[in-house]
Amino acid sequence: MLLRNLPPLALLACWAVMFAGLFVMWRLLPTGLSQISVLILVIVATVVGYRGNVLPTVYTTALIGLALINYVQASFALAPIVGSVAVFLLIVLITWIKNQFHSTSVGRLEAVLLAFFVSQANSIASLWPVSFYNRALIVGLVFYLFWHIFEQRDDGQVKLAGHFVFVGIIAILILGSIIWANFPQLLSF
């Protein structure tokens, strides 16, 4: 009876990435509040995914997977190509998982293009002198932007424009916090 109620293997893979990333990065989170916030994010994404809406699970898996890849790349001084290949495989896996649940999602060619763009953004971000959290946020924002460009190509331009405005505001907040926290000499600029 219990085996019949198990979620699909694709969701189990997402949950494994989320909880593995949370386990590895738990001690690296700066405060107890950030630890609890990330834990709540993972739990909510897990519950929402189990109830049928896989999009929050996909976004959370991408963000935590990107943070985990950037952490490993920064900790072991790996070349940017290693991180790019890992990001490429992560994004292809995530689009495959999303396509298991929605047939009108990102196609195969678009999945490869999405993975290519995100992996190249990760290569560029790996050269910045910021923490791996900041890199993961920036690359996650690129993932979100291109995901919606490819997924909503047939929807109205008003909906896509709303996502561009959202991404622009979040990019300003992320880059502003990076400058504020990492480069205090640039605050007067």
C-alpha positions in Angstrom: 0.0 0.0 0.0 2.8 2.4 0.9 4.7 1.6 -2.3 1.7 2.7 -4.4 1.7 6.1 -2.8 5.3 6.9 -3.5 6.0 9.9 -5.7 7.5 9.5 -9.1 11.3 8.9 -9.4 11.7 12.3 -11.0 10.5 14.0 -7.8 12.6 11.8 -5.7 15.6 12.9 -7.6 14.7 16.6 -7.0 14.3 16.0 -3.3 17.6 14.1 -3.1 19.4 17.1 -4.7 17.6 19.5 -2.4 18.3 17.6 0.9 21.9 16.7 -0.1 22.6 20.4 -0.8 21.0 21.4 2.4 23.0 18.8 4.3 26.3 19.9 2.8 25.7 23.6 3.1 24.0 23.6 6.5 27.1 24.6 8.5 28.1 27.2 5.9 24.9 29.2 6.2 25.8 32.5 8.0 23.2 32.6 10.7 20.6 30.4 12.4 17.8 32.4 10.7 19.2 31.6 7.2 19.5 27.9 8.1 15.8 27.9 9.2 14.8 29.9 6.1 16.5 27.5 3.7 15.1 24.5 5.6 11.5 25.9 5.4 12.1 26.6 1.6 13.1 23.0 1.1 10.2 21.6 3.1 7.6 23.8 1.4 9.0 22.9 -2.1 8.9 19.2 -1.1 5.3 19.4 0.1 4.1 21.5 -2.8 5.8 19.1 -5.2 4.2 16.1 -3.6 0.8 17.7 -3.9 1.2 18.1 -7.7 2.8 21.5 -8.4 6.4 20.7 -9.4 7.5 24.2 -10.5 8.6 25.4 -6.9 10.4 22.1 -6.6 12.2 22.6 -9.9 13.2 26.2 -9.0 14.4 25.2 -5.5 16.3 22.2 -6.8 18.0 24.4 -9.4 19.0 27.1 -6.9 20.3 24.6 -4.3 22.0 22.6 -7.0 23.7 25.7 -8.3 24.8 26.7 -4.8 26.2 23.2 -4.2 28.1 23.2 -7.5 29.5 26.6 -6.9 30.5 25.6 -3.3 32.3 22.5 -4.6 34.0 24.5 -7.4 35.2 27.2 -4.9 36.2 24.8 -2.2 38.3 22.5 -4.3 39.6 25.1 -6.7 38.2 23.4 -9.8 38.4 24.9 -13.2 35.3 26.8 -14.5 34.7 24.1 -17.1 34.0 21.5 -14.4 31.4 23.7 -12.9 29.9 24.4 -16.4 29.6 20.7 -17.2 28.0 20.1 -13.8 25.5 23.0 -14.3 24.8 21.8 -17.8 23.9 18.3 -16.6 21.8 19.8 -13.7 19.7 22.0 -15.9 19.2 19.2 -18.5 18.1 16.9 -15.6 15.8 19.6 -14.2 14.1 20.2 -17.6 13.7 16.5 -18.1 12.1 16.2 -14.7 9.7 19.1 -15.4 8.8 17.6 -18.8 7.8 14.4 -17.0 4.9 16.2 -15.5 4.0 18.8 -18.2 4.1 17.8 -21.9 3.8 21.4 -23.0 7.0 22.5 -21.4 10.5 23.2 -22.6 11.5 21.1 -25.6 14.7 19.1 -26.1 16.5 21.8 -28.1 15.4 24.5 -25.8 16.5 22.4 -22.8 20.0 22.2 -24.3 20.0 25.9 -25.1 18.8 26.7 -21.6 21.5 24.5 -20.1 24.1 26.1 -22.3 23.2 29.7 -21.4 23.0 28.9 -17.7 26.3 27.0 -17.7 28.0 29.9 -19.5 26.6 32.3 -16.9 28.0 30.0 -14.3 31.5 30.2 -16.0 31.4 34.0 -16.0 30.1 34.2 -12.4 32.9 31.8 -11.2 35.4 34.5 -12.1 33.8 37.1 -9.8 35.4 37.6 -6.4 32.2 36.9 -4.5 30.9 34.0 -2.4 29.4 30.9 -3.9 26.0 32.0 -2.5 26.1 35.2 -4.6 27.2 33.3 -7.7 24.3 30.8 -7.2 21.8 33.6 -6.9 23.1 35.4 -10.0 23.1 32.1 -12.1 19.7 31.1 -10.6 18.3 34.4 -11.8 19.7 33.7 -15.3 18.1 30.3 -15.1 14.7 31.8 -14.1 14.9 34.3 -16.9 15.7 31.9 -19.7 13.4 29.3 -18.3 10.5 31.7 -18.7 11.6 32.9 -22.1 11.6 29.3 -23.4 8.5 28.1 -21.5 6.3 31.1 -22.2 7.2 31.8 -25.8 3.6 31.2 -26.9 1.9 33.1 -24.1 1.3 36.8 -24.2 4.1 39.4 -24.3 2.5 41.1 -21.2 3.2 38.0 -19.1 6.8 37.8 -20.3 7.3 41.5 -19.8 6.2 41.0 -16.2 8.9 38.4 -15.7 11.5 40.7 -17.2 10.4 43.5 -14.7 10.6 40.9 -11.8 14.1 39.7 -12.9 15.3 43.3 -13.3 14.2 44.2 -9.8 15.7 41.1 -8.2 18.9 41.6 -10.2 19.2 45.2 -8.8 18.6 43.8 -5.3 21.1 41.0 -5.6 23.9 43.1 -7.2 23.2 45.9 -4.8 23.6 43.6 -1.8 26.8 42.1 -3.3 28.3 45.6 -3.7 27.1 46.6 -0.2 28.5 43.5 1.5 31.7 42.8 -0.5 32.9 46.1 -1.9 32.2 48.8 0.7 34.5 51.2 -1.1 32.0 51.3 -4.0 29.1 52.5 -1.9 29.9 56.1 -2.5 29.9 55.6 -6.2 
